[in-house]
Amino acid sequence: MASTPPGAAALAHQDCNNGCSAECTGGGSKEAVETFKLFEGLKAFRGVDNKIRLFRPNLNMDRMYSSAMRATLPAFDKQELLECIRQLVKVDQEWVPYSTSASLYIRPTFIGTEPSLGIKKPTKALLFVILSPVGPYFSSGSFNPVSLWANPKFVRAWKGGTGDCKMGGNYGSSLFAQCEAVDNGCQQVLWLYGEDNQITEVGTMNLFLYWINEDGEEELVTPPLDGIILPGVTRQSILDLTHKWGEFKVSERYLTMHDLTTALEESRVREMFGSGTACVVCPVSDILYKGETIHIPTMENGPKLASRILDKLTDIQYGREESDWTILIS
């Protein structure tokens, strides 16, 4: 950027007023060797009233704490970290875009910094926060559909592993498959699991299917939290909203590719969409599976539900609707 907002330059050269300062770890950081690293992702939104809000940040703090425990990194005070983030965004609030189609991305990061090559629990760690203004996550735009590449050969996570944690290793190991997806003309990977090809999640999103189920019921379904998928904040918000609406069945249960293809053959699928902090809600139009492109009629159906959810969530995030899901910065 051409200029630096007030406060940012000062922060780059000053310690926090509590006397703590970042430790210089050099080339021996354990994070660089064994990836004792985890991170979070949340956003600050500048509302239509010019007030800045965080969206359900306590859920991010809970997830980050759980990830830290799984990674054998130190415990931390969740509310203290949240307050530090609030104060940081307040100081650098001019970085929060004056737009209802952009936001300030906040990435708390936690790494082991012990200068050792051994595989053991780190005795030193560094927790820091990165800020960056962002627009729509996908190059196709904020609400244009994406295509997914599903190949049973690749697995993102497994039971007993760390699929429910936001660890660096989960993302690094997924990049090869993501490159394969792009080479095959798709934008994201649809991760499958098990011999029955269970649908789990997309590379950067949880996944929802809105359909008429096998019993003839109108249903919104998403895979359950069984340790394989990430417990997304937007995912939970969609479940909370649709449960409150009470207009159709809402389920957390397993779905397979066979369930999906059968439903498509029987014209029971209405919409499929992803959810996440980066994209909020993103329609899915196609899945490339076993060499065949499977069309999902999401856009042909509006998509009424995905659009409604997106409007509701962004109304809350940008202050068009009051909600206890937001925390004011200023």
Buried (B, 14 or more C-beta within 10 A) or exposed (E): EEEEEEBBEEEEEEEEEEEEEEEEBEEEBBBBBBBBBBBBBBBBBBBEEEBBBBBBBBBBBEBBBBBBEBBEBBEBEBEEBBEBBBEBBBBBBBBBBEEBEBBBBBEBBBBBBBEBEEEEEBEBBBBEBEBEBEEBBBEBEBBBBBBBBBBBEBBBBEEEBBBBBBBBBBBEBBEEBBEBBEEEEBBBBBBBBBEEBBBBBBBBBBBBBBBBBEEEEBBBBBBEBBBBBBBBBBBBBBBEBBEEEEEBEBBEEBBBBEBBBEBBEEEBBBBBBBBBBBBBBBBBBBBBBEEEEBEBBBBEBEBEBBBBBBEBBBBBBBBBBEBEBBBEBE
